[in-house]
Amino acid sequence: MFILKFLFVLLLLGIFAILVFLFSVWQQVKGGFRRFRQESETQRKTQSDGNVVIDHRSEDEANKKIIPQDEGEYVDFETVSEESE
C-alpha cells in the first residue's frame, strides 16, 4: 500500500514538473513572438495627397544614405543659348 501511495505522489510530481516545463516553454515562445512583432512593425506614413506609404524596413535602414559621401561624380554642364538667324 505504501508503494502505491509513493508511486501516486511521484506521478503527481512528474505531471506538475511537466506542466511547469510546458508553461515555461509557452512563455518563451510568446515572448519571442512579441519581440518579433515589435521589431517588424511597419512604419506608416500618410502623404499630403492622402496616399499611405507602408515601409517594412527598419528605422536604421530607412534613414541610411543610399549613395555614400565619397561616391558619385561631378557632371560639368554648359548653358547653350539658341541664337536666331
Summary of the structure (lengths in Angstrom):
residues: 85
radius of gyration: 32.7
end to end distance: 122.6
largest distance: 122.6
contacts: 115
relative contact order: 0.06
helix: 51%
strand: 9%
